[in-house]
Amino acid sequence: METATTSTSSTTSSSPQPSDIDLANNATLRPIVEVAAELGFAADDIESYGKYKAKIAYETIERILSDKNKVRGKLILVSAITPTKAGEGKTTTSVGLAQALRKRGKGRGLKGGFKVSVALREPSMGPVFGQKGGGTGGGYSQLMPMDDINLHFNGDLHAIGAANNLLAALIDNHIHFGNALSIDQRAISFRRAMDMNDRSLRNLVQGLGGKANGIVRETGFDITAASEVMATLCLADSMANLRERLGNIVVAKSTAAAPVTAKQVDAAAAMAIILKDAIKPNLVQTLDGTPAFVHGGPFANIAHGTSSVLSGLLALYTSDYVVTEAGFGADLGLEKFCDIVANLRPELAPDAVVLVATVKALKLHGGVAEADLSKHDLPAIERGLCNLERHVANVQKFGVPAIVCVNKFAGDSEEELAHLLALCKTKGIDAITADVWAKGAEGALELADLVMAQTAKPSKFAPLYKLDAPIKEKLATVASAIYGAASVEYSNEALKELKWLDKNGYGNLPVCVAKTQYSFSDDPTLLGAPSGFKLNIRQLRLSAGAGFVVAITGEIMTMPGLPKKPASVVMELRDDGKIARFY
């Protein structure tokens, strides 16, 4: 999950703002039973994990989703322009907008009030200890308890990793004991997973040390957030559907080139048992007590980048307004939300989109070096506006109104902010500033008003492509309409896999492009709004359990590495067990 940290986010105060961890340590939280009651949940509807965390009981999920009289709230999808490496504060903005909407609702009193929640992804410990630091927002717009959520939380990612690795072990065990399914040992596609960045695990040789230690073959690890089991859990809408999806995971090909599934190696039931609690959405709160569903954590540059279908549905049917987030820029998370999630579950179609932009990101796209982004530069903002315009146009292609939220950061001058808003106005773009890091709900009240006005209008949402279109056509549509590519080029390996997918009945699945988050193209150095380039697809991977085909482009990897100075090296634990420094 992407977030702006306290070291880079905005402040309008002359005195230093407390760090995120200090705010968290000194926060007075509402009992989770009280938070749940605000959305209409009784005490028996939740399973408490201590005082401030809970899961929604599965019986409650079934009751709500089967209710024929349930009323759907309005869904606001938060995305962003192409980000800098530090991120643009998209998670922080999502939390702040939800807080502001709730404040507006409470201000209308009991009769005219309304319920609000935010639905976000769970952070992965890989980025938490790596480059990004925390994934719970920042300042006065963060999720609580932030340290628990950023670390082990309620155990979901550990369960997903365990289920994933059980399947991997069962594949090797099946081969060890005779290989009755005739699995081609050179065509095993399923890999192990762990919730940590570790480049040394990308490519491995396993089974060394003799016959008793399994077969010798090349393999590797993916980060848990990029695993097919993560995507499968997040797209499942029931326990039965989860078990079915898990069984559909294609783990290998047989010697006759037929798909071999998790069901065939008798893994699905046991995997579902491991995930029986992980499938239940988690309920927490923001710093000001706004209800928050935090569940699932697929990366948007590798997987589909949104929180679980179940958490989204629960939020929609218990709230009048729901704020949710799509990872990275709109070319990644938002496109996948619209073409995968909402294509499969139309109830989750967004009623409005908020695009987070920053002055520093526009300067970057205007040609300013990262080291100089803090310098005053109006012409660079003008040059970088092309990136924002492309994203706005892309949102509109889905029939959804786009609202630009300029997230204020430290170092942004009032002149720069005013200049950006004026530029947006000349382009006919609805834009407004927000300062949620420093002000919480108060920093996004005008944004909340604009969002409510937009969502009052009927939505004309439509996915970009039809599911029955050929895979090549779907990829060409995304590449040209969203990225600005002139063509799509496939490696020989990708073309071979494409034929196999079509032959085996997987051609009607949506496509999930694994691509750099730093450019519309597959080249992270092409900033701004590039066009006329070739999108290079070097590999196609089937995620039959999740229900999509992953197209690997450029140099994107499914196991990130740690930076030169990981966030972990600055962390400190106090003697009383509280975290003194987190990121």
C-alpha positions in Angstrom: 0.0 0.0 0.0 1.4 3.3 -1.0 1.5 6.2 1.5 3.2 9.5 2.2 5.2 9.5 5.5 5.6 12.2 8.0 9.0 13.1 6.6 7.5 14.2 3.3 3.9 15.0 3.9 2.5 18.5 4.3 2.1 20.7 7.3 0.8 24.2 7.6 1.9 24.7 11.2 5.1 26.5 12.1 5.7 24.0 15.0 6.8 20.4 14.2 4.0 17.9 13.9 4.3 14.8 16.0 5.5 11.8 14.1 3.0 9.2 12.9 4.1 6.7 15.6 3.8 9.4 18.3 0.3 10.2 17.2 -0.6 6.6 17.2 1.0 5.9 20.7 -1.0 8.8 22.2 -4.3 8.2 20.4 -7.5 7.5 22.3 -9.2 4.8 20.3 -12.9 3.8 20.4 -13.6 0.3 21.5 -14.1 -1.8 18.3 -17.6 -2.8 19.4 -18.5 0.9 19.3 -17.0 1.4 15.9 -18.9 -1.7 14.6 -22.2 -0.4 16.1 -21.8 2.8 14.0 -22.3 0.7 10.9 -25.1 -1.3 12.4 -23.2 -4.4 13.6 -24.2 -6.0 16.8 -21.6 -7.3 19.3 -22.3 -10.9 18.0 -21.6 -9.8 14.4 -17.9 -9.3 15.0 -15.0 -11.4 16.3 -12.8 -9.2 18.4 -9.0 -9.4 18.2 -8.3 -7.4 21.4 -10.0 -4.0 22.1 -9.4 -2.3 18.8 -9.5 -4.9 16.0 -12.1 -7.3 14.8 -13.1 -9.5 12.0 -16.7 -9.6 10.7 -18.3 -13.0 11.5 -18.9 -15.1 8.5 -22.5 -15.7 9.4 -22.9 -11.9 9.4 -21.3 -11.6 6.0 -23.7 -14.2 4.6 -26.7 -12.4 6.1 -25.9 -9.0 4.8 -25.0 -10.1 1.3 -28.1 -12.3 1.0 -30.5 -9.6 2.2 -32.8 -8.8 -0.8 -33.6 -5.4 0.8 -30.0 -4.2 1.2 -29.2 -0.7 0.0 -26.0 0.1 -1.8 -24.0 3.2 -0.8 -21.9 5.4 -3.0 -18.4 4.2 -3.9 -15.6 6.7 -4.3 -12.4 5.2 -5.8 -9.1 7.0 -5.0 -6.3 6.8 -7.4 -3.4 9.0 -8.5 -1.2 10.4 -11.2 2.0 8.6 -12.0 3.8 8.8 -8.7 7.3 9.7 -7.5 9.2 7.1 -5.5 8.1 8.7 -2.2 4.4 8.3 -3.2 1.8 11.1 -3.4 -0.2 10.3 -0.2 -3.0 8.3 -1.8 -3.7 6.2 1.3 -3.5 9.3 3.5 -5.9 11.1 1.2 -8.3 8.2 1.2 -8.4 8.1 5.0 -8.7 11.9 5.2 -11.6 12.0 2.7 -13.5 9.3 4.6 -12.9 11.3 7.8 -14.2 14.5 6.1 -17.3 12.7 4.8 -18.1 11.3 8.2 -17.7 14.8 9.7 -20.2 16.2 7.2 -22.6 13.3 7.9 -22.4 13.9 11.7 -22.9 17.6 11.2 -26.3 16.9 9.7 -27.6 15.4 12.9 -29.4 12.1 13.4 -32.2 12.6 10.8 -30.0 13.9 8.0 -26.8 12.2 8.9 -25.1 9.4 7.0 -22.7 6.5 7.6 -19.2 6.4 6.1 -16.4 3.9 6.0 -13.1 3.5 4.2 -12.0 0.1 2.6 -8.2 -0.3 2.2 -5.6 -2.9 1.6 -3.5 -4.5 4.3 0.2 -3.4 4.2 2.8 -5.9 3.3 5.8 -6.1 5.6 8.1 -6.1 2.6 7.5 -2.4 1.8 7.1 -1.6 5.5 10.6 -2.7 6.2 11.8 -1.7 2.7 11.4 1.6 0.9 7.9 2.8 1.6 7.7 2.5 5.4 4.2 2.3 6.8 1.1 1.7 4.7 -1.6 3.1 7.0 -1.7 6.7 5.9 0.0 9.5 7.9 -0.4 12.4 10.2 -3.9 13.0 11.4 -5.3 10.8 8.6 -4.0 7.3 9.4 -5.5 3.9 10.4 -5.4 2.7 14.0 -3.8 0.7 15.5 -1.2 1.6 12.9 1.7 -0.5 14.3 -0.5 -3.7 14.4 -1.9 -3.1 10.9 1.6 -2.5 9.4 3.0 -5.7 11.0 1.2 -9.0 11.7 -2.3 -7.4 11.9 -4.8 -10.3 12.3 -2.6 -12.9 10.6 -4.1 -12.7 7.1 -0.8 -12.4 5.2 0.7 -15.2 7.2 -2.2 -17.4 6.4 -2.0 -16.6 2.7 1.7 -17.4 2.7 1.0 -20.7 4.5 -1.7 -21.8 2.1 0.5 -20.9 -0.8 3.4 -22.9 0.5 1.2 -25.9 1.4 0.2 -26.1 -2.3 3.9 -25.8 -3.4 4.9 -28.6 -0.9 2.0 -30.8 -2.2 3.1 -30.4 -5.8 6.6 -31.6 -5.0 5.3 -34.3 -2.7 3.0 -35.6 -5.5 6.0 -35.9 -7.8 8.1 -37.5 -5.1 5.6 -40.3 -4.6 5.1 -41.4 -8.2 3.8 -38.4 -10.1 0.4 -40.0 -11.0 -0.6 -36.8 -12.8 2.4 -36.9 -15.1 3.4 -33.4 -14.1 6.1 -32.0 -16.4 8.9 -31.1 -13.9 10.1 -28.4 -16.3 6.6 -26.8 -16.5 5.8 -26.2 -12.9 4.6 -22.6 -12.7 3.6 -22.3 -9.1 6.2 -20.7 -6.7 6.6 -20.3 -3.0 5.8 -17.0 -1.3 6.9 -14.9 1.7 5.9 -11.5 3.1 9.3 -9.8 2.8 11.4 -8.2 0.1 14.3 -10.6 -0.6 16.0 -10.4 -4.1 18.1 -13.5 -3.2 15.0 -15.7 -3.4 13.9 -14.6 -6.9 15.6 -17.6 -8.7 16.6 -20.7 -6.9 17.5 -24.4 -7.4 15.7 -26.7 -5.0 16.0 -30.3 -4.1 19.7 -30.5 -3.6 21.2 -33.1 -1.2 19.9 -36.4 -2.5 16.7 -38.2 -3.6 15.0 -37.9 -0.2 15.0 -34.1 -0.5 12.8 -33.9 -3.5 13.4 -33.2 -7.2 16.1 -30.9 -8.4 14.5 -28.0 -10.3 14.6 -24.3 -10.8 12.1 -22.3 -8.9 11.8 -19.1 -6.7 9.7 -17.1 -4.4 7.2 -14.3 -5.0 6.3 -11.7 -2.3 3.0 -12.8 -0.7 1.2 -9.7 -2.0 2.0 -10.7 -5.5 0.9 -14.4 -5.1 -2.0 -15.9 -6.8 -3.4 -17.0 -3.5 -3.6 -13.4 -2.4 -5.4 -12.4 -5.5 -7.7 -15.4 -5.2 -8.7 -14.6 -1.7 -9.3 -10.9 -2.6 -11.6 -11.8 -5.5 -13.6 -14.5 -3.7 -17.1 -13.6 -2.6 -17.9 -16.6 -0.3 -16.2 -19.5 1.4 -17.5 -21.8 -1.3 -16.3 -19.5 -4.0 -12.8 -19.4 -2.3 -12.6 -23.2 -2.2 -13.6 -23.4 -5.9 -11.1 -20.7 -6.9 -8.3 -22.3 -5.0 -9.0 -25.6 -6.8 -8.8 -23.8 -10.1 -5.2 -22.6 -9.6 -3.1 -24.1 -12.4 0.2 -25.2 -10.9 1.8 -26.9 -13.8 1.4 -28.6 -17.1 1.4 -32.3 -17.7 3.8 -34.0 -20.1 0.9 -33.9 -22.5 0.7 -30.0 -22.0 -2.6 -30.2 -20.1 -3.3 -27.9 -17.2 -2.7 -29.5 -13.7 -4.7 -27.8 -10.9 -4.6 -27.5 -7.2 -7.8 -29.5 -7.0 -6.0 -32.4 -8.8 -3.2 -32.5 -6.2 -5.9 -32.5 -3.4 -4.8 -29.1 -2.0 -7.9 -26.9 -2.3 -9.8 -28.1 0.9 -6.7 -27.8 3.1 -5.8 -24.4 1.7 -9.4 -23.2 2.3 -9.1 -24.4 5.9 -6.0 -22.3 6.4 -7.8 -19.3 5.0 -11.1 -19.8 6.8 -10.5 -16.8 9.1 -8.4 -14.8 6.6 -11.4 -14.5 4.2 -13.3 -12.5 6.9 -12.7 -8.7 6.4 -11.0 -6.8 9.2 -12.6 -3.8 10.9 -10.5 -1.1 12.5 -10.7 2.7 12.7 -9.0 5.9 11.6 -7.3 8.3 14.1 -10.7 10.1 14.6 -12.7 6.9 14.9 -14.1 6.5 11.4 -14.8 2.8 10.6 -12.3 1.2 8.3 -12.4 -2.2 6.6 -8.8 -3.3 5.9 -8.5 -6.5 4.1 -6.2 -8.1 1.5 -3.1 -6.5 -0.1 -2.4 -7.3 -3.7 0.2 -5.0 -5.3 -1.1 -2.9 -8.1 2.1 -3.0 -10.2 2.1 -6.8 -10.1 -1.4 -7.9 -9.2 -4.8 -6.1 -9.3 -4.1 -3.7 -6.4 -7.3 -3.3 -4.5 -8.8 -4.5 -1.2 -11.0 -7.6 -1.1 -14.3 -7.9 -2.9 -15.9 -9.0 0.4 -14.7 -5.9 2.3 -15.9 -3.6 -0.5 -19.4 -5.3 -0.6 -19.7 -5.2 3.2 -18.7 -1.5 3.3 -21.2 -0.6 0.5 -24.1 -2.3 2.2 -23.4 -0.9 5.7 -22.4 2.7 4.6 -23.9 5.5 2.7 -20.4 6.6 1.4 -17.4 4.3 1.0 -13.9 5.5 0.1 -11.6 2.8 -1.4 -8.2 2.9 -3.0 -6.6 1.5 -6.1 -2.8 1.2 -5.9 -0.3 3.4 -7.7 -1.4 5.5 -10.7 -4.7 5.3 -12.5 -3.0 3.4 -15.3 -2.5 0.5 -12.9 -4.8 0.2 -9.9 -7.7 2.1 -11.3 -7.7 0.3 -14.7 -7.6 -3.0 -12.9 -10.3 -2.1 -10.5 -12.6 -1.1 -13.4 -11.7 -3.9 -15.8 -11.2 -6.8 -13.4 -13.0 -6.1 -10.1 -16.0 -4.1 -11.3 -16.1 -6.1 -14.6 -16.7 -9.3 -12.5 -18.7 -7.6 -9.7 -20.8 -4.7 -11.2 -21.9 -3.7 -7.7 -18.4 -2.4 -7.1 -18.5 0.1 -10.0 -17.2 3.5 -8.8 -19.6 6.4 -8.6 -16.7 8.9 -8.7 -12.9 8.9 -8.9 -10.6 11.1 -6.9 -7.2 11.5 -8.6 -4.4 12.5 -6.1 -1.8 14.8 -7.6 1.1 16.7 -6.0 3.2 19.6 -7.0 6.3 17.6 -6.7 5.1 14.8 -9.0 4.1 17.3 -11.7 7.6 18.9 -11.4 9.1 15.4 -11.9 7.0 14.8 -15.0 8.0 18.3 -16.1 11.7 17.3 -16.2 12.9 18.3 -12.8 15.4 15.9 -11.1 14.3 14.2 -7.9 16.9 16.1 -5.9 15.4 19.4 -7.0 11.7 18.8 -6.5 11.5 21.1 -3.5 12.7 24.1 -5.6 10.0 26.6 -6.8 9.4 26.0 -10.5 6.1 27.0 -12.1 7.2 26.2 -15.7 7.9 22.6 -14.7 4.4 22.3 -13.2 3.0 23.4 -16.6 5.2 20.9 -18.5 4.2 18.1 -16.1 0.5 18.8 -16.4 0.3 16.4 -19.4 0.6 13.5 -17.0 -2.4 14.6 -15.0 -4.4 15.3 -18.2 -3.8 11.8 -19.5 -5.0 10.3 -16.2 -8.1 12.4 -16.1 -8.9 11.5 -19.7 -8.4 7.8 -18.9 -10.8 7.9 -15.9 -13.4 9.5 -18.2 -13.1 6.6 -20.6 -14.8 4.5 -18.0 -17.7 6.9 -17.8 -16.9 8.1 -14.3 -16.3 11.7 -13.2 -12.8 12.6 -12.1 -12.0 15.0 -9.3 -8.4 16.0 -8.9 -7.2 16.3 -5.2 -4.0 18.2 -4.9 -2.4 16.8 -1.8 -0.4 19.5 0.0 3.2 18.6 1.0 5.8 20.4 3.0 7.7 22.8 0.7 4.7 23.5 -1.6 4.3 27.2 -2.0 0.9 28.8 -2.1 1.8 30.3 -5.5 2.6 26.8 -6.8 -0.6 25.3 -5.5 -2.7 28.2 -6.9 -0.9 27.9 -10.2 -1.7 24.2 -10.5 -5.4 24.8 -9.6 -5.6 27.6 -12.2 -4.0 25.3 -14.9 -6.6 22.7 -14.1 -9.4 25.2 -14.4 -8.2 26.2 -17.9 -8.4 22.6 -18.9 -11.9 22.1 -17.5 -10.6 19.8 -14.7 -12.4 19.8 -11.3 -9.5 20.3 -8.8 -9.2 21.2 -5.2 -6.5 21.1 -2.5 -6.5 19.0 0.6 -4.3 19.0 3.7 -5.3 15.9 5.5 -1.9 15.0 6.9 -1.8 18.1 9.0 -5.5 18.7 9.6 -7.3 15.3 9.3 -11.0 15.7 8.4 -10.8 19.5 8.4 -8.3 19.4 5.6 -10.7 17.7 3.2 -14.1 19.1 3.9 -14.3 21.0 0.5 -13.2 17.8 -1.2 -15.9 15.9 0.6 -18.5 18.4 -0.6 -17.3 18.1 -4.2 -17.4 14.3 -4.0 -21.0 14.3 -2.6 -22.1 16.6 -5.4 -20.5 14.3 -8.1 -21.9 11.1 -6.6 -25.4 12.5 -6.6 -25.3 12.3 -10.4 -26.1 9.0 -12.2 -23.0 6.9 -13.0 -22.3 5.8 -16.6 -19.6 3.3 -15.7 -18.5 0.8 -18.2 -15.4 -1.4 -18.4 -13.0 -0.8 -21.2 -13.4 -4.2 -22.8 -15.7 -7.2 -22.9 -14.5 -10.3 -21.2 -15.2 -12.5 -24.3 -12.7 -10.5 -26.4 -9.5 -12.3 -27.3 -6.5 -11.8 -24.9 -4.5 -10.0 -27.6 -7.4 -7.6 -28.2 -7.9 -6.9 -24.5 -4.1 -6.2 -24.0 -4.1 -4.0 -27.2 -7.1 -2.0 -25.8 -5.4 -1.3 -22.5 -2.1 -0.5 -24.1 -3.4 2.0 -26.6 -6.4 3.5 -24.6 -4.7 3.8 -21.2 -0.9 3.8 -21.8 -0.7 5.5 -25.1 1.2 2.7 -26.7 1.4 2.4 -30.5 1.7 -1.4 -30.5 2.2 -4.5 -28.3 5.2 -6.7 -28.8 5.2 -10.3 -27.5 8.3 -12.5 -26.8 8.3 -15.9 -28.3 7.6 -17.4 -24.9 4.6 -15.1 -24.4 3.2 -16.0 -27.9 3.6 -19.7 -27.1 1.7 -19.3 -23.8 -1.0 -17.3 -25.5 -1.8 -20.2 -27.8 -1.9 -22.5 -24.8 -4.3 -20.2 -22.9 -6.7 -20.0 -25.9 -6.5 -23.8 -26.5 -7.3 -24.6 -22.9 -10.3 -22.2 -22.5 -8.7 -19.3 -20.6 -9.0 -16.7 -23.3 -12.2 -15.1 -21.8 -10.4 -14.0 -18.6 -9.6 -10.3 -17.9 -6.0 -9.2 -18.2 -3.8 -7.9 -15.5 -0.7 -6.0 -16.7 2.4 -6.2 -14.4 4.1 -2.9 -15.2 6.3 -0.3 -13.7 4.4 2.3 -11.6 6.7 5.1 -12.7 5.6 5.5 -16.3 2.6 5.0 -18.6 5.0 2.8 -20.6 7.1 -0.3 -19.5 10.2 2.0 -19.2 10.3 3.8 -15.9 12.5 6.6 -17.4 9.7 7.7 -19.8 8.0 10.3 -17.7 5.1 12.7 -18.5 2.7 11.4 -21.1 4.7 9.3 -23.5 3.0 7.9 -26.7 3.9 5.9 -29.8 6.0 3.4 -27.9 5.9 -0.4 -27.9 4.6 -2.2 -24.9 6.9 -5.3 -24.5 5.2 -8.4 -23.0 7.9 -10.9 -22.1 5.7 -13.4 -20.3 2.0 -14.4 -19.8 1.1 -16.1 -16.5 -2.2 -17.7 -15.9 -3.9 -16.9 -12.5 -6.9 -19.2 -13.0 -7.8 -19.1 -9.3 -7.9 -15.3 -9.2 -9.6 -15.3 -12.6 -7.2 -13.3 -14.8 -4.2 -13.5 -17.0 -1.0 -11.6 -15.9 1.0 -10.0 -18.6 4.6 -9.4 -17.4 6.1 -6.3 -19.1 9.6 -4.8 -19.1 11.7 -5.5 -16.1 8.9 -5.8 -13.5 9.6 -8.5 -10.8 7.3 -10.4 -8.5 9.8 -10.3 -5.7 11.0 -6.8 -4.8 14.4 -6.1 -3.3 15.4 -3.9 -0.3 16.8 -0.5 -1.0 20.3 0.6 0.0 19.0 2.0 3.3 15.8 0.0 4.2 13.2 1.6 6.5 14.0 -1.2 9.0 17.4 0.3 9.9 15.8 3.4 11.6 13.2 1.5 13.6 13.4 1.4 17.4 11.5 -0.4 20.2 11.1 1.1 23.6 11.7 -1.0 26.8 7.9 -0.8 27.5 7.2 -2.6 24.2 6.0 0.4 22.3 7.6 1.5 19.0 9.7 4.6 19.4 10.6 5.1 15.7 8.9 3.3 12.8 9.8 4.9 9.5 
